[in-house]
């Protein structure tokens, strides 16, 4: 399975709505970076509203995706982080301190818009 | 596998980016109708840019989804229909005559906005 990546104007939107396995997470990382490169996207919103729980591997991939996208010049906003997911991320030392977060997709896009001064 | 459905303002966005099997298509139909009901969405954009080919079953489900969503009060716009997909739809007599289409997600959202007089 591949996680669909939607392109809207200058941004990429991703909503993760299923439990993802390691293979899917790695594939997503590759797909997203390639899509950033191909579309020259300036921002990415990853919506995690439907993700109830994540394991350490997925958490690490998520942290990596944020850093990698940043390196490529695309700002990432995470939205809809659930309590258990927040706990896992912090427990694992993945602080994502410089990553803006928001409640949902709309708020995430708005934040991206503000961050990028658009 | 489930196809993610993104909610943006009053609209639902779906991008189908993998070959889907019958089970996934049926699941998508259920998920979409339930999401329309739950979110009270007034419009739906289904992006088929990455779908190169569809079989008769998927084509029928797609036609049904459009009609069903319409019945529930949500206007559907299809975007990015590829040549082979268009041929399959017409060959099967699924004319989708009243369904607005557009080139991509942005254009689809714009069309929805116009259709719904927003």
gemmi code that builds the backbone of each chain (N, CA, C; Angstrom):
import gemmi

chains = {
    "A": [
        ("UNK", (0.826, -1.194, 0.000), (0.000, 0.000, 0.000), (0.870, 1.257, 0.000)),
        ("UNK", (0.425, 2.262, -0.691), (1.118, 3.562, -0.687), (0.166, 4.609, -0.151)),
        ("UNK", (0.696, 5.530, 0.612), (-0.130, 6.617, 1.147), (-0.241, 7.711, 0.088)),
        ("UNK", (-1.460, 8.054, -0.321), (-1.607, 9.077, -1.357), (-1.099, 10.445, -0.891)),
        ("UNK", (-0.477, 11.155, -1.794), (0.007, 12.510, -1.517), (-0.713, 13.451, -2.470)),
        ("UNK", (-1.503, 14.366, -1.929), (-2.269, 15.283, -2.762), (-1.516, 16.586, -2.933)),
        ("UNK", (-1.528, 17.111, -4.135), (-0.900, 18.398, -4.381), (-1.986, 19.465, -4.499)),
        ("UNK", (-1.870, 20.491, -3.696), (-2.833, 21.587, -3.769), (-2.046, 22.884, -3.797)),
        ("UNK", (-2.123, 23.575, -4.924), (-1.291, 24.759, -5.129), (0.170, 24.410, -4.836)),
        ("UNK", (0.759, 25.120, -3.896), (2.164, 24.934, -3.614), (2.429, 23.912, -2.509)),
        ("UNK", (1.352, 23.308, -2.040), (1.477, 22.456, -0.873), (1.159, 20.999, -1.179)),
        ("UNK", (1.693, 20.127, -0.345), (1.337, 18.710, -0.424), (0.533, 18.345, 0.822)),
        ("UNK", (-0.530, 17.609, 0.630), (-1.373, 17.202, 1.745), (-1.352, 15.690, 1.876)),
        ("UNK", (-1.168, 15.241, 3.099), (-1.194, 13.806, 3.353), (-2.057, 13.552, 4.576)),
        ("UNK", (-2.959, 12.613, 4.448), (-3.730, 12.208, 5.612), (-3.473, 10.729, 5.843)),
        ("UNK", (-2.928, 10.412, 6.995), (-2.655, 9.004, 7.303), (-3.838, 8.472, 8.096)),
        ("UNK", (-4.556, 7.540, 7.508), (-5.824, 7.122, 8.113), (-5.870, 5.650, 8.458)),
        ("UNK", (-4.752, 4.988, 8.287), (-4.716, 3.571, 8.663), (-3.465, 3.309, 9.477)),
        ("UNK", (-3.485, 2.229, 10.205), (-2.256, 1.777, 10.839), (-1.275, 1.518, 9.717)),
        ("UNK", (-0.082, 2.057, 9.811), (0.874, 1.789, 8.741), (1.994, 0.887, 9.246)),
        ("UNK", (2.418, 0.001, 8.341), (3.520, -0.889, 8.719), (4.843, -0.256, 8.287)),
        ("UNK", (5.935, -0.897, 8.661), (7.258, -0.329, 8.417), (7.503, -0.087, 6.931)),
        ("UNK", (7.111, -1.055, 6.121), (7.341, -0.961, 4.685), (6.614, 0.254, 4.105)),
        ("UNK", (5.357, 0.442, 4.526), (4.550, 1.562, 4.044), (5.168, 2.890, 4.472)),
        ("UNK", (5.694, 2.917, 5.699), (6.297, 4.146, 6.217), (7.529, 4.541, 5.397)),
        ("UNK", (8.349, 3.552, 5.087), (9.566, 3.815, 4.293), (9.190, 4.260, 2.880)),
        ("UNK", (8.185, 3.579, 2.330), (7.706, 3.933, 0.993), (7.175, 5.370, 0.983)),
        ("UNK", (6.455, 5.721, 2.050), (5.907, 7.068, 2.173), (7.024, 8.105, 2.215)),
        ("UNK", (8.055, 7.795, 2.980), (9.192, 8.712, 3.075), (9.781, 8.978, 1.680)),
        ("UNK", (10.016, 7.894, 0.953), (10.565, 8.031, -0.411), (9.628, 8.827, -1.311)),
        ("UNK", (8.334, 8.439, -1.282), (7.348, 9.082, -2.160), (7.253, 10.577, -1.885)),
        ("UNK", (7.236, 10.920, -0.586), (7.070, 12.330, -0.231), (8.269, 13.153, -0.696)),
        ("UNK", (9.471, 12.646, -0.432), (10.665, 13.406, -0.821), (10.725, 13.570, -2.340)),
        ("UNK", (10.364, 12.500, -3.038), (10.376, 12.581, -4.498), (9.343, 13.590, -5.003)),
        ("UNK", (8.186, 13.581, -4.351), (7.113, 14.498, -4.770), (7.495, 15.951, -4.460)),
        ("UNK", (8.164, 16.176, -3.337), (8.626, 17.535, -3.020), (9.566, 17.994, -4.125)),
        ("UNK", (10.466, 17.095, -4.503), (11.436, 17.412, -5.552), (10.732, 17.705, -6.875)),
        ("UNK", (9.769, 16.846, -7.227), (9.112, 16.950, -8.528), (8.190, 18.163, -8.632)),
        ("UNK", (7.489, 18.463, -7.528), (6.496, 19.531, -7.601), (7.028, 20.852, -7.084)),
        ("UNK", (8.233, 20.807, -6.487), (8.810, 22.031, -5.948), (7.894, 22.631, -4.870)),
        ("UNK", (7.298, 21.764, -4.075), (6.359, 22.205, -3.043), (7.086, 22.981, -1.957)),
        ("UNK", (6.425, 24.006, -1.437), (7.068, 24.794, -0.380), (6.564, 24.399, 1.004)),
        ("UNK", (5.486, 23.643, 1.040), (4.951, 23.236, 2.334), (4.271, 21.883, 2.268)),
        ("UNK", (4.223, 21.223, 3.426), (3.612, 19.892, 3.516), (2.756, 19.840, 4.782)),
        ("UNK", (1.525, 19.364, 4.659), (0.714, 19.126, 5.854), (0.506, 17.617, 5.993)),
        ("UNK", (0.936, 17.073, 7.113), (0.700, 15.649, 7.386), (-0.340, 15.561, 8.501)),
        ("UNK", (-1.496, 15.042, 8.154), (-2.588, 14.956, 9.121), (-2.613, 13.571, 9.777)),
        ("UNK", (-2.522, 13.570, 11.097), (-2.442, 12.304, 11.837), (-3.695, 12.055, 12.681)),
        ("UNK", (-4.768, 12.777, 12.373), (-5.992, 12.684, 13.180), (-6.447, 11.250, 13.420)),
        ("UNK", (-6.333, 10.421, 12.396), (-6.848, 9.058, 12.524), (-5.825, 8.065, 13.060)),
        ("UNK", (-4.647, 8.563, 13.397), (-3.624, 7.662, 13.928), (-3.703, 7.670, 15.453)),
        ("UNK", (-4.121, 6.552, 16.008), (-4.353, 6.466, 17.455), (-3.065, 6.191, 18.205)),
        ("UNK", (-2.184, 5.455, 17.535), (-0.996, 4.984, 18.238), (0.102, 4.749, 17.212)),
        ("UNK", (1.340, 5.011, 17.592), (2.443, 4.686, 16.676), (3.540, 3.965, 17.447)),
        ("UNK", (4.284, 3.132, 16.728), (5.394, 2.451, 17.395), (6.669, 3.246, 17.169)),
        ("UNK", (7.746, 2.777, 17.764), (8.978, 3.566, 17.751), (9.541, 3.716, 16.334)),
        ("UNK", (9.376, 2.678, 15.527), (9.919, 2.769, 14.165), (9.209, 3.856, 13.359)),
        ("UNK", (7.882, 3.822, 13.398), (7.097, 4.808, 12.646), (7.377, 6.225, 13.173)),
        ("UNK", (7.506, 6.333, 14.497), (7.794, 7.641, 15.089), (9.123, 8.183, 14.556)),
        ("UNK", (10.118, 7.283, 14.470), (11.417, 7.712, 13.976), (11.331, 8.141, 12.506)),
        ("UNK", (10.614, 7.349, 11.704), (10.455, 7.693, 10.291), (9.774, 9.055, 10.159)),
        ("UNK", (8.781, 9.283, 10.994), (8.052, 10.548, 10.952), (8.984, 11.719, 11.263)),
        ("UNK", (9.766, 11.553, 12.323), (10.739, 12.585, 12.674), (11.719, 12.828, 11.539)),
        ("UNK", (12.174, 11.731, 10.926), (13.119, 11.841, 9.807), (12.497, 12.563, 8.614)),
        ("UNK", (11.246, 12.208, 8.307), (10.560, 12.812, 7.158), (10.510, 14.328, 7.322)),
        ("UNK", (10.223, 14.762, 8.554), (10.141, 16.196, 8.815), (11.487, 16.866, 8.566)),
        ("UNK", (12.552, 16.269, 9.114), (13.893, 16.843, 8.941), (14.314, 16.835, 7.479)),
        ("UNK", (14.028, 15.736, 6.795), (14.432, 15.613, 5.383), (13.692, 16.609, 4.503)),
        ("UNK", (12.386, 16.754, 4.742), (11.601, 17.701, 3.951), (12.138, 19.104, 4.164)),
        ("UNK", (12.471, 19.393, 5.415), (13.010, 20.685, 5.780), (14.294, 20.968, 5.012)),
        ("UNK", (15.151, 19.958, 4.959), (16.415, 20.081, 4.220), (16.163, 20.397, 2.749)),
        ("UNK", (15.073, 19.824, 2.237), (14.754, 20.030, 0.825), (14.009, 21.335, 0.592)),
        ("UNK", (13.762, 22.066, 1.667), (13.135, 23.378, 1.501), (11.636, 23.385, 1.639)),
        ("UNK", (11.056, 22.297, 2.109), (9.601, 22.269, 2.292), (9.285, 22.245, 3.794)),
        ("UNK", (8.473, 23.178, 4.220), (8.114, 23.296, 5.628), (7.010, 22.290, 5.930)),
        ("UNK", (7.158, 21.554, 7.034), (6.147, 20.554, 7.379), (5.313, 21.007, 8.572)),
        ("UNK", (4.014, 20.868, 8.461), (3.114, 21.086, 9.586), (2.448, 19.748, 9.906)),
        ("UNK", (2.469, 19.363, 11.171), (1.778, 18.143, 11.584), (0.439, 18.527, 12.205)),
        ("UNK", (-0.606, 17.830, 11.823), (-1.915, 18.174, 12.395), (-2.574, 16.955, 13.023)),
        ("UNK", (-3.435, 17.238, 13.992), (-4.253, 16.194, 14.604), (-3.503, 15.154, 15.397)),
        ("UNK", (-2.402, 15.555, 16.034), (-1.633, 14.582, 16.839), (-2.439, 14.173, 18.071)),
        ("UNK", (-2.680, 12.881, 18.197), (-3.452, 12.334, 19.316), (-2.568, 12.195, 20.554)),
        ("UNK", (-3.190, 12.147, 21.738), (-2.424, 12.044, 22.986), (-1.386, 10.915, 22.982)),
        ("UNK", (-1.793, 9.711, 22.595), (-0.861, 8.580, 22.660), (0.312, 8.765, 21.701)),
        ("UNK", (0.024, 9.406, 20.564), (1.075, 9.654, 19.577), (2.059, 10.691, 20.119)),
        ("UNK", (1.518, 11.732, 20.746), (2.371, 12.762, 21.354), (3.276, 12.136, 22.408)),
        ("UNK", (2.683, 11.260, 23.228), (3.460, 10.610, 24.278), (4.589, 9.767, 23.702)),
        ("UNK", (4.266, 8.977, 22.668), (5.294, 8.135, 22.044), (6.434, 8.991, 21.504)),
        ("UNK", (6.077, 10.074, 20.811), (7.103, 10.929, 20.206), (8.043, 11.492, 21.273)),
        ("UNK", (7.459, 12.005, 22.354), (8.282, 12.611, 23.409), (9.101, 11.545, 24.147)),
        ("UNK", (8.453, 10.415, 24.446), (9.156, 9.315, 25.112), (10.403, 8.888, 24.334)),
        ("UNK", (10.293, 8.951, 23.023), (11.402, 8.496, 22.183), (12.413, 9.600, 21.925)),
        ("UNK", (12.142, 10.757, 22.508), (13.081, 11.857, 22.319), (12.947, 12.550, 20.980)),
        ("UNK", (11.822, 12.286, 20.300), (11.585, 12.961, 19.022), (10.750, 14.199, 19.330)),
        ("UNK", (11.428, 15.312, 19.543), (10.725, 16.477, 20.081), (10.050, 17.342, 19.036)),
        ("UNK", (10.557, 17.265, 17.817), (9.961, 18.040, 16.731), (9.720, 19.490, 17.152)),
        ("UNK", (10.705, 20.021, 17.879), (10.478, 21.325, 18.494), (10.175, 22.447, 17.517)),
        ("UNK", (10.818, 22.358, 16.359), (10.634, 23.474, 15.443), (9.486, 23.224, 14.463)),
        ("UNK", (8.763, 22.128, 14.703), (7.693, 21.781, 13.765), (6.361, 22.381, 14.215)),
        ("UNK", (5.773, 23.212, 13.381), (4.468, 23.751, 13.748), (3.416, 22.646, 13.718)),
        ("UNK", (2.476, 22.740, 14.625), (1.396, 21.765, 14.657), (0.073, 22.522, 14.632)),
        ("UNK", (-0.983, 21.813, 14.291), (-2.295, 22.444, 14.244), (-3.357, 21.380, 14.474)),
        ("UNK", (-4.576, 21.844, 14.674), (-5.657, 20.931, 15.026), (-6.087, 20.041, 13.859)),
        ("UNK", (-6.297, 20.654, 12.721), (-6.758, 19.875, 11.567), (-6.173, 20.434, 10.278)),
        ("UNK", (-6.591, 19.840, 9.179), (-6.042, 20.174, 7.870), (-6.184, 21.661, 7.539)),
        ("UNK", (-7.360, 22.212, 7.772), (-7.586, 23.633, 7.472), (-6.628, 24.522, 8.256)),
        ("UNK", (-6.554, 24.237, 9.569), (-5.667, 25.021, 10.431), (-4.216, 24.828, 10.012)),
        ("UNK", (-3.905, 23.621, 9.594), (-2.546, 23.319, 9.150), (-2.172, 24.131, 7.925)),
        ("UNK", (-3.089, 24.203, 6.966), (-2.833, 24.982, 5.747), (-2.674, 26.455, 6.085)),
        ("UNK", (-3.506, 26.912, 7.006), (-3.451, 28.310, 7.441), (-2.089, 28.610, 8.066)),
        ("UNK", (-1.648, 27.706, 8.921), (-0.365, 27.862, 9.600), (0.787, 27.920, 8.588)),
        ("UNK", (0.703, 27.030, 7.616), (1.714, 26.973, 6.571), (1.758, 28.311, 5.830)),
        ("UNK", (0.586, 28.816, 5.569), (0.434, 30.081, 4.872), (1.094, 31.204, 5.667)),
        ("UNK", (0.875, 31.186, 6.986), (1.467, 32.193, 7.860), (2.977, 32.041, 7.930)),
        ("UNK", (3.417, 30.793, 8.152), (4.847, 30.498, 8.280), (5.631, 30.939, 7.045)),
        ("UNK", (5.033, 30.689, 5.901), (5.732, 30.971, 4.649), (5.481, 32.393, 4.174)),
        ("UNK", (4.733, 33.104, 5.011), (4.487, 34.520, 4.686), (3.729, 34.708, 3.388)),
        ("UNK", (2.887, 33.719, 3.079), (2.183, 33.773, 1.777), (0.942, 34.631, 1.828)),
    ],
    "B": [
        ("UNK", (-6.662, -2.374, 2.581), (-6.265, -0.974, 2.436), (-7.495, -0.083, 2.291)),
        ("UNK", (-7.444, 1.077, 2.877), (-8.519, 2.061, 2.746), (-7.958, 3.300, 2.073)),
        ("UNK", (-8.780, 3.895, 1.227), (-8.361, 5.122, 0.564), (-8.646, 6.299, 1.496)),
        ("UNK", (-7.628, 7.095, 1.827), (-7.854, 8.215, 2.744), (-8.783, 9.274, 2.137)),
        ("UNK", (-9.636, 9.827, 2.976), (-10.542, 10.896, 2.552), (-10.207, 12.134, 3.376)),
        ("UNK", (-9.779, 13.187, 2.701), (-9.383, 14.402, 3.408), (-10.532, 15.392, 3.445)),
        ("UNK", (-10.724, 16.020, 4.571), (-11.753, 17.043, 4.687), (-11.085, 18.412, 4.671)),
        ("UNK", (-11.530, 19.237, 3.752), (-11.003, 20.601, 3.689), (-12.189, 21.544, 3.582)),
        ("UNK", (-12.387, 22.340, 4.635), (-13.564, 23.184, 4.715), (-14.808, 22.329, 4.502)),
        ("UNK", (-15.589, 22.701, 3.493), (-16.841, 21.993, 3.261), (-16.712, 20.826, 2.296)),
        ("UNK", (-15.494, 20.564, 1.870), (-15.304, 19.593, 0.809), (-14.506, 18.374, 1.274)),
        ("UNK", (-14.710, 17.292, 0.563), (-13.894, 16.104, 0.793), (-12.991, 15.895, -0.421)),
        ("UNK", (-11.749, 15.580, -0.168), (-10.789, 15.371, -1.251), (-10.282, 13.941, -1.213)),
        ("UNK", (-10.288, 13.306, -2.372), (-9.771, 11.951, -2.457), (-8.842, 11.869, -3.660)),
        ("UNK", (-7.686, 11.308, -3.457), (-6.801, 11.066, -4.576), (-6.531, 9.578, -4.629)),
        ("UNK", (-6.922, 8.957, -5.729), (-6.692, 7.520, -5.872), (-5.386, 7.335, -6.619)),
        ("UNK", (-4.395, 6.780, -5.929), (-3.059, 6.754, -6.523), (-2.507, 5.351, -6.689)),
        ("UNK", (-3.324, 4.372, -6.433), (-2.855, 3.004, -6.648), (-3.937, 2.238, -7.403)),
        ("UNK", (-3.539, 1.143, -7.997), (-4.518, 0.220, -8.544), (-5.390, -0.227, -7.386)),
        ("UNK", (-6.694, -0.134, -7.521), (-7.506, -0.588, -6.398), (-8.250, -1.873, -6.773)),
        ("UNK", (-8.370, -2.746, -5.774), (-9.092, -3.986, -6.020), (-10.558, -3.807, -5.627)),
        ("UNK", (-11.360, -4.818, -5.905), (-12.802, -4.710, -5.691), (-13.149, -4.390, -4.252)),
        ("UNK", (-12.461, -5.067, -3.342), (-12.733, -4.880, -1.919), (-12.472, -3.434, -1.495)),
        ("UNK", (-11.353, -2.899, -1.976), (-10.983, -1.520, -1.641), (-12.013, -0.536, -2.200)),
        ("UNK", (-12.492, -0.825, -3.403), (-13.465, 0.059, -4.040), (-14.770, 0.103, -3.237)),
        ("UNK", (-15.226, -1.063, -2.805), (-16.459, -1.146, -2.023), (-16.283, -0.439, -0.679)),
        ("UNK", (-15.116, -0.678, -0.076), (-14.812, -0.029, 1.199), (-14.803, 1.495, 1.033)),
        ("UNK", (-14.232, 1.941, -0.081), (-14.167, 3.378, -0.365), (-15.567, 3.967, -0.492)),
        ("UNK", (-16.428, 3.232, -1.204), (-17.814, 3.686, -1.376), (-18.474, 3.894, -0.003)),
        ("UNK", (-18.344, 2.896, 0.843), (-18.922, 2.992, 2.199), (-18.332, 4.150, 2.985)),
        ("UNK", (-16.986, 4.216, 2.961), (-16.293, 5.250, 3.736), (-16.714, 6.646, 3.294)),
        ("UNK", (-16.792, 6.825, 1.973), (-17.112, 8.158, 1.458), (-18.517, 8.585, 1.856)),
        ("UNK", (-19.468, 7.662, 1.676), (-20.853, 8.009, 1.999), (-20.995, 8.316, 3.492)),
        ("UNK", (-20.308, 7.530, 4.305), (-20.376, 7.763, 5.743), (-19.746, 9.110, 6.103)),
        ("UNK", (-18.645, 9.429, 5.424), (-17.954, 10.687, 5.711), (-18.802, 11.888, 5.254)),
        ("UNK", (-19.488, 11.733, 4.121), (-20.381, 12.812, 3.666), (-21.442, 13.054, 4.734)),
        ("UNK", (-21.981, 11.955, 5.226), (-23.015, 12.038, 6.253), (-22.490, 12.702, 7.522)),
        ("UNK", (-21.300, 12.269, 7.938), (-20.741, 12.733, 9.210), (-20.287, 14.190, 9.147)),
        ("UNK", (-19.724, 14.579, 8.013), (-19.150, 15.924, 7.935), (-20.095, 16.917, 7.281)),
        ("UNK", (-21.191, 16.397, 6.717), (-22.135, 17.279, 6.059), (-21.473, 18.025, 4.897)),
        ("UNK", (-20.597, 17.329, 4.210), (-19.851, 17.942, 3.110), (-20.784, 18.288, 1.958)),
        ("UNK", (-20.510, 19.414, 1.304), (-21.355, 19.811, 0.180), (-20.720, 19.455, -1.156)),
        ("UNK", (-19.457, 19.111, -1.129), (-18.789, 18.777, -2.376), (-17.678, 17.757, -2.176)),
        ("UNK", (-17.392, 17.021, -3.253), (-16.364, 15.973, -3.209), (-15.518, 16.074, -4.478)),
        ("UNK", (-14.206, 16.064, -4.326), (-13.343, 15.980, -5.507), (-12.623, 14.636, -5.474)),
        ("UNK", (-12.819, 13.843, -6.525), (-12.100, 12.572, -6.644), (-11.075, 12.708, -7.756)),
        ("UNK", (-9.821, 12.657, -7.370), (-8.745, 12.833, -8.345), (-8.244, 11.483, -8.844)),
        ("UNK", (-8.302, 11.293, -10.160), (-7.935, 10.004, -10.748), (-6.659, 10.099, -11.579)),
        ("UNK", (-5.910, 11.173, -11.385), (-4.709, 11.418, -12.201), (-3.790, 10.202, -12.286)),
        ("UNK", (-3.634, 9.508, -11.170), (-2.679, 8.401, -11.150), (-3.301, 7.062, -11.545)),
        ("UNK", (-4.567, 7.078, -11.916), (-5.213, 5.827, -12.319), (-5.101, 5.676, -13.833)),
        ("UNK", (-4.317, 4.714, -14.258), (-4.045, 4.550, -15.690), (-5.142, 3.754, -16.373)),
        ("UNK", (-5.745, 2.862, -15.637), (-6.690, 1.943, -16.248), (-7.661, 1.456, -15.178)),
        ("UNK", (-8.926, 1.238, -15.550), (-9.852, 0.661, -14.574), (-10.627, -0.470, -15.224)),
        ("UNK", (-11.049, -1.422, -14.397), (-11.846, -2.507, -14.961), (-13.329, -2.174, -14.792)),
        ("UNK", (-14.171, -3.053, -15.330), (-15.591, -2.732, -15.379), (-16.199, -2.625, -13.985)),
        ("UNK", (-15.716, -3.426, -13.043), (-16.276, -3.373, -11.699), (-15.989, -2.025, -11.029)),
        ("UNK", (-14.734, -1.609, -11.107), (-14.332, -0.336, -10.487), (-15.073, 0.827, -11.166)),
        ("UNK", (-15.207, 0.730, -12.492), (-15.915, 1.780, -13.228), (-17.351, 1.897, -12.734)),
        ("UNK", (-17.987, 0.749, -12.508), (-19.361, 0.759, -12.037), (-19.448, 1.361, -10.627)),
        ("UNK", (-18.527, 0.945, -9.763), (-18.515, 1.484, -8.400), (-18.343, 3.008, -8.437)),
        ("UNK", (-17.466, 3.465, -9.314), (-17.208, 4.901, -9.437), (-18.484, 5.637, -9.858)),
        ("UNK", (-19.146, 5.090, -10.873), (-20.413, 5.677, -11.316), (-21.439, 5.703, -10.186)),
        ("UNK", (-21.494, 4.594, -9.438), (-22.437, 4.504, -8.319), (-22.118, 5.530, -7.229)),
        ("UNK", (-20.842, 5.651, -6.916), (-20.418, 6.586, -5.861), (-20.885, 8.001, -6.201)),
        ("UNK", (-20.728, 8.359, -7.475), (-21.134, 9.694, -7.901), (-22.644, 9.882, -7.702)),
        ("UNK", (-23.416, 8.901, -8.146), (-24.875, 9.005, -8.011), (-25.300, 9.028, -6.545)),
        ("UNK", (-24.680, 8.169, -5.758), (-25.042, 8.079, -4.339), (-24.709, 9.374, -3.595)),
        ("UNK", (-23.523, 9.908, -3.874), (-23.120, 11.152, -3.215), (-24.101, 12.266, -3.573)),
        ("UNK", (-24.467, 12.268, -4.852), (-25.413, 13.254, -5.346), (-26.738, 13.170, -4.585)),
        ("UNK", (-27.213, 11.950, -4.409), (-28.449, 11.719, -3.654), (-28.346, 12.256, -2.235)),
        ("UNK", (-27.149, 12.161, -1.685), (-26.945, 12.616, -0.311), (-26.696, 14.116, -0.229)),
        ("UNK", (-26.677, 14.756, -1.397), (-26.543, 16.212, -1.388), (-25.122, 16.725, -1.556)),
        ("UNK", (-24.205, 15.846, -1.920), (-22.828, 16.294, -2.135), (-22.492, 16.209, -3.620)),
        ("UNK", (-22.037, 17.303, -4.173), (-21.707, 17.380, -5.585), (-20.314, 16.787, -5.802)),
        ("UNK", (-20.194, 15.930, -6.810), (-18.898, 15.300, -7.070), (-18.247, 15.871, -8.322)),
        ("UNK", (-16.990, 16.183, -8.220), (-16.196, 16.565, -9.389), (-15.104, 15.512, -9.560)),
        ("UNK", (-14.970, 15.005, -10.775), (-13.890, 14.048, -11.061), (-12.757, 14.796, -11.751)),
        ("UNK", (-11.535, 14.547, -11.320), (-10.414, 15.243, -11.953), (-9.366, 14.256, -12.457)),
        ("UNK", (-8.649, 14.699, -13.471), (-7.514, 13.932, -13.976), (-7.856, 12.607, -14.633)),
        ("UNK", (-9.014, 12.538, -15.284), (-9.379, 11.280, -15.948), (-8.459, 11.015, -17.153)),
        ("UNK", (-7.789, 9.882, -17.137), (-6.858, 9.512, -18.202), (-7.624, 8.934, -19.400)),
        ("UNK", (-6.995, 8.974, -20.578), (-7.661, 8.475, -21.794), (-8.265, 7.071, -21.642)),
        ("UNK", (-7.477, 6.130, -21.139), (-7.957, 4.745, -21.047), (-9.140, 4.631, -20.090)),
        ("UNK", (-9.113, 5.455, -19.037), (-10.199, 5.439, -18.059), (-11.471, 6.014, -18.700)),
        ("UNK", (-11.313, 7.093, -19.449), (-12.452, 7.700, -20.141), (-13.073, 6.691, -21.106)),
        ("UNK", (-12.216, 5.971, -21.818), (-12.698, 4.972, -22.781), (-13.483, 3.872, -22.085)),
        ("UNK", (-12.927, 3.372, -20.987), (-13.615, 2.309, -20.241), (-14.989, 2.781, -19.766)),
        ("UNK", (-15.033, 3.985, -19.224), (-16.298, 4.509, -18.696), (-17.354, 4.592, -19.798)),
        ("UNK", (-16.962, 5.140, -20.937), (-17.922, 5.308, -22.034), (-18.315, 3.947, -22.622)),
        ("UNK", (-17.328, 3.061, -22.815), (-17.591, 1.716, -23.338), (-18.626, 0.990, -22.490)),
        ("UNK", (-18.579, 1.241, -21.195), (-19.486, 0.546, -20.287), (-20.821, 1.260, -20.128)),
        ("UNK", (-20.944, 2.367, -20.832), (-22.206, 3.096, -20.750), (-22.338, 3.948, -19.494)),
        ("UNK", (-21.198, 4.153, -18.819), (-21.229, 5.020, -17.644), (-20.862, 6.418, -18.113)),
        ("UNK", (-21.888, 7.198, -18.438), (-21.613, 8.456, -19.120), (-21.295, 9.617, -18.196)),
        ("UNK", (-21.747, 9.527, -16.956), (-21.454, 10.574, -15.975), (-21.717, 11.963, -16.562)),
        ("UNK", (-22.815, 12.034, -17.344), (-23.023, 13.259, -18.102), (-23.145, 14.526, -17.260)),
        ("UNK", (-23.729, 14.369, -16.108), (-23.944, 15.571, -15.315), (-22.800, 15.842, -14.339)),
        ("UNK", (-21.760, 15.031, -14.475), (-20.651, 15.175, -13.529), (-19.598, 16.137, -14.065)),
        ("UNK", (-19.351, 17.216, -13.352), (-18.294, 18.115, -13.796), (-16.927, 17.457, -13.667)),
        ("UNK", (-16.066, 17.754, -14.603), (-14.711, 17.205, -14.549), (-13.725, 18.358, -14.638)),
        ("UNK", (-12.514, 18.110, -14.242), (-11.488, 19.150, -14.300), (-10.133, 18.485, -14.420)),
        ("UNK", (-9.137, 19.306, -14.696), (-7.799, 18.778, -14.971), (-7.117, 18.230, -13.726)),
        ("UNK", (-7.149, 19.000, -12.666), (-6.457, 18.564, -11.445), (-7.220, 19.022, -10.202)),
        ("UNK", (-6.640, 18.757, -9.055), (-7.290, 19.023, -7.783), (-7.672, 20.502, -7.624)),
        ("UNK", (-6.747, 21.387, -7.954), (-7.019, 22.822, -7.823), (-8.213, 23.230, -8.678)),
        ("UNK", (-8.168, 22.796, -9.939), (-9.249, 23.119, -10.875), (-10.556, 22.501, -10.407)),
        ("UNK", (-10.452, 21.308, -9.831), (-11.634, 20.618, -9.325), (-12.285, 21.393, -8.198)),
        ("UNK", (-11.469, 21.883, -7.287), (-11.989, 22.663, -6.159), (-12.629, 23.954, -6.653)),
        ("UNK", (-11.991, 24.547, -7.646), (-12.503, 25.785, -8.230), (-13.875, 25.537, -8.854)),
        ("UNK", (-13.960, 24.430, -9.579), (-15.204, 24.070, -10.250), (-16.315, 23.850, -9.230)),
        ("UNK", (-15.972, 23.168, -8.163), (-16.929, 22.886, -7.104), (-17.441, 24.197, -6.528)),
        ("UNK", (-16.515, 25.098, -6.343), (-16.816, 26.415, -5.791), (-17.801, 27.151, -6.699)),
        ("UNK", (-17.557, 27.045, -7.999), (-18.443, 27.690, -8.972), (-19.808, 27.028, -8.993)),
        ("UNK", (-19.792, 25.679, -9.048), (-21.038, 24.904, -9.127), (-21.950, 25.198, -7.950)),
        ("UNK", (-21.317, 25.300, -6.775), (-22.092, 25.472, -5.560), (-22.319, 26.946, -5.251)),
        ("UNK", (-21.868, 27.768, -6.188), (-22.112, 29.205, -6.036), (-21.486, 29.802, -4.797)),
        ("UNK", (-20.340, 29.211, -4.399), (-19.699, 29.664, -3.156), (-18.839, 30.898, -3.373)),
    ],
}
model = gemmi.Model(1)
for chain_id, residues in chains.items():
    chain = gemmi.Chain(chain_id)
    for i, (resn, *xyz) in enumerate(residues, 1):
        res = gemmi.Residue()
        res.name, res.seqid = resn, gemmi.SeqId(i, " ")
        for name, pos in zip(("N", "CA", "C"), xyz):
            atom = gemmi.Atom()
            atom.name, atom.element = name, gemmi.Element(name[0])
            atom.pos, atom.b_iso = gemmi.Position(*pos), 0.0
            res.add_atom(atom)
        chain.add_residue(res)
    model.add_chain(chain)
structure = gemmi.Structure()
structure.add_model(model)
structure.setup_entities()
